[in-house]
């Protein structure tokens, strides 16, 4: 049925954005959820838009809402307008932020390096208004960088599960392969060992945080490769997780920089079957190379500090002959270094001040 033309209705950018959302989702209901409005409100708005153009823009089919020929024509003109308006708003916000003073929006997955990163950044940029957004989902943080809601994000990428960067987002690797350790009760039969075999913990329930991208998939792949059955305990509350581990109800993969709580120990897994790539993501067009170099150096120093503060990780690094040496800072005591530091041709040798840290598995 043809919509009756109403010259009193004028189209606005929000109307065009609504049309794009309906076309992209294929459903008025899904589009309403994306736009943060009720389905009846969007339906009413669609009718007003159709009156403004004088014809139906979508047909409702079993597979969803489909654009009519008129709808396709309108969408072809609407999408560039919506994109240009979004770019205009983004540029205006950046200009306003610059006018009000320097600001820095940092995002990160949970990490013990974050506090030191902020401390060093505040010291280096005392006049900059710095904020931090913590999210266990690396994908969510990368989306925020792409949408210009964050200037830089420190994220963890599980081996074998590459993260989508998004248009205009670049990355700089901090650690190519960080081993994931295992937290267990101090009463666990393997707690007294310096390195734990996977076979000794394969019958334990493994704790998974459902908010961490791909963690369950990586653990499931590990068990499938060993032809073992995985028992999972899903917990995203840190306090409950710590209590369950300490009581022996489950073991839990963790970052090697983690500090054990009362009643638990943290041990490396032999052969390092779970590894993570650590990198920072940023939009090159909104940050200078000097800015990124400074933030990267601050994070590198903070990560090094956190790594050497953990006894188990420190011993792992020494066995690996890692180039990750604690920086000389006022009041800091440097740890012992390997008897044979990596030479210029060694695969662990650094290639420059911002080269990624990389080391092989050493517990095979």
N, C-alpha and C positions, 0 to 999 in steps of 0.2 A: 504494500500500500504506500502510495506516494505521500511524503510529509508535506503539509501545507506550509508554504513560504510565509515567514513572519518577519517583516522588515524591522520590527522593533527589537529583535535579538541580535546582539553583536558578539562576534567570536573574540575570545581572549586566549592568551597563551595557555592558561590552565585547561581550556576546552581542547586545544590541540594536544596537550599532554595526555588528556584522558583518552582521546581517540587512539593515540599511539599505544597506550597501555592496553586497551581492549584488543587492538590488533596483535600486539606482542604476546599477550597471554592467551588469546583466543577465547576469552570468557569475561563477561561483565563482572561476575563474582570475583574472579581472580584479580582483575584490574582494580576493582574497588579495594581489595585487600592491599594491593601494592601501593595505591594512592592514599591509603589511610582513611577511607570513607566507607559508608554503608552502601550495600548494593542498591537499595531503592533510590538513594541520593544520586548515584552514578546513572541509574536508568533514567531518572528525571532529567539529569543534565544532558544525556545523550539525545533525548527527545527534543530538548531545546536547541541543541546543536543542529539536529536534522531539520528543524523548522527554520533555522538561520540560513541553511544552504538550500532548502527546498527539496530534499529527497532523502531516502533511506541510505544510511552509510554502512550498515551491517545487516546480515541475515542470520537468523538463529537456526542452526542445523544440529543434528545429533552429535556431531564432532566438535561443536562449539560455535562461536560467533565468527562469521567470515565477512570480509569487506565486500561490498557491492562494487560494480564498476565505478560508480560515483565515489564510493568510499576509498578505493585505491587511488583515484585521482586526487582526492583531498589529502590523503596520507602522504603522497609523493611531495606535496608542497608543505605539509605540516612538519614533517620530520626535520628538514633543514632549519626551520624557524625555531623549533624546540631546542635543537642542538646549539644554534647560535645564541639563544637566550641563556641557556645553561653556561655557555662559555663567557657571555657577558657578565653574568652574576659572579662566576668564579673570579674573573679578572677584577671586577669591582671589589670583591671581598679581599683579594690579595692587595690591591692598592690601598684599601682602607686600613688593613692590618699594618701595612708598611708606614702609612701616615701616622698611625697611633703609636708606633714604636716597634722594635724588632720582637718577633715571637718565634717560638720553635715548638712544634707539636710532635712529640715522640710517641711511638707505639712499640709494644714489645709483648712477646709471649712471656710467661713467668720465667724468671732467671735470677740467680743470685748476683749476676753482673749488673743488673739494672741500677741498684743503689749507687754503686761506684761510678757508673756511667753518668748518672745525673749529677753526682758530686763534682766530677771532673768538668762536665759541661757548664755547670753553674760557675765554677771557678774560672773557666776560660771565657765565658760569655756572661759576665755579671749583669749587664744591662738588658739581657734578653729575657722576655717572659716565656719560661719553659714549662710545658705541661706534659704529663705522661698518661697514656691510655694502655692499660693492661688487658689483654684478651688471650685466652688459651688457644683460640682459633687463629692460625696463621692466615688462612684464607680470608677471614674477616678483616684482619689488619691490612692485607694487601689490597683488598677492595677499598679500604679507607684511604690508602695512599693514592690509588688510581683516581679516586673521587676528590682528591685534594682536601681531605679531612685530616690527614696526617702528613707531615713533611718527611719523616723517615720512620721505618719500622724494623725492629730486630726480630727475626722469625726463625723457627726451626722447621726443617724439611726432612721428613723421614726418608731414608734411602729406599728408592723404588717407587716413591709416591711424589712425583714432581708437582710443585705448586704453580698455579697460573699467575703470572705477574700482572697482566692487564696492560692495556694500551698506554704507552708513554712511561711505564715503570721500568727502572733498571735495578740491578742488584750488584752488590760487591760481597764476595764470600769472605767470611771471617775464619771459619773452620770447615775444611772440606769434609772431614769424617770425624765426628765426635762420638765416642763409644757411649752407649747407654748402659748404666750399671743397674744393679738390682738391690732393692731395699727388702730386708727380711728381718724376722724376729731374731734377737740375740740368742734365743733358745733353739733356733733352727739347727738341724744336724750339720749344715754346711756353713754356719756362721763363723766358725773358727778358721776357715780356709781363706787364704789371701785372694784366690781366684776360684770361682764357682763354675762347675760344669753344668751345662744346660740339662743333662740327663738327671742331675740331682735335684732339680727344681721343676721338672716337667710335670710331675704329678701334683704339684701344689696349685691351688687356685691363683690365677694371675689377675691383678687389679688393673682395670682400664678406666681412664677418665674419658667419658663420652664427649667432652667438649674439646678434646685434643684431636685435630684433624689426622685421620688415617692411623692412629695408634692401634686401634683394634685390628685393622687390616694388616699392619706390619707384624703384630704378634701372631695372628692367625696364620700368616705365611710362614713364620718361623716354626710353628708347631706342625704345619702341613709338610714342610720339608723334612722334619724329623719323624713323620708318620706317628705323631702323638696326638692324643685328644686334648683339646684346650677346654679348661674350666675357667669361666670369666666371672669376676665380681666388678660390677660397674659402680664407681663412686666418683663424684666430682667435688665432694666436700673434704678439704685437706685434713681437718681435725679427725673426722671419722676414718679417713683413709689411714692416718698415722696410727690410730688406735687398733684398727684391724691388722695392720702389718705387725705392730709390736706384740699383739696377742697371738700371732701365729696363724691367723685366719687366712692370710693371703701373702703372696710376694708381689712386689710392684716395681716395674721399670722406672728408672729415675735418671735425671741428669747427673753426670759425674761430679758436678760442682755442688750437689746437694749435701746438706749437713744432716746426719742422722739424729732423729729425736730419741728421747728416752725409751729404752727397751728394744731398739732396732740397730742394725748394722747395715752398711752399704758396701757391696762387693762387685767387682767387675765380673763379667761373664767370659769364660774362656773362648777365644776366637772372635769376640766382639760381633755376635750375630745381629745385633741391633745397632745401627749407626744413624746419625742425624747430621745434615748439613746446616750450618749456621750462617746466615747472611743478613745484610741490611738491604732494604728496598727503599727506593726514593724516585721522585720524578725529576729527571735531569733538567728540565726546562725551568723548574722552580728552585733549583739549588745550584750554587757554583761548585766547581771542583774543590776549591779551598774549603768550603763549608763541609762537604762530604768527607774530605780528608781529615778534618779536625774531629768530626763526630766519630769517624771510623777509628781514629787513633785513641780517642777517649774510651770507646767500647773495648778495643783490643786490650788496653791497659787494665780495664776493669775486669774483663774476662780472665786475664792472666792472674790477677790478684785472687779472684774467686777460685780458680783452678788450683793454685798452690796452697790455698787455705784448707783444702780437703785432703786428708792424709792418703786415702785410697787412690784418689786421682793423681796426687803428686807422685806416688810410687809408680803408677801406670805410666806417667809421662817420663819419668826417669828411665824406666825399662825400655820405653819406645825411643829414647834419644830425641825427645821432642825439642823443637826450637822455641817452645813456649816457655821462655824464661821470665821470671818475675822481674818487673821493672825496678830500677833503683829509685826509690822515692824516700823523702825524709822520714826517718823512723822505721823504714822497712828493712827486714833482714832477708837477704837473698838466700834461697835454698841451695843445697849442693847441686852442682851441674853434672851431667854425665861425664864419665872419664874420657870419652871420645866424642866431643861435640861434632855435629854434622859439618862437613867441609863444603866448599863451594859447589862441588858436583853431586853432593848427596841429595836424594829426593826430599829430605826433610829440611834442607837449607832454605832460608828465606830468600826471596828474589827481590826484595825491596821493602821499604817501610810500610807498604800497605798490601803486601802479598798475603794470600790466605795461609793459615796454619794447616798443615796436613801431615798425617802420620799413618803408618800401616798398622794392622792388627799385630800384636806381639805375643799373644797368649795361645798360639796354635800348638 
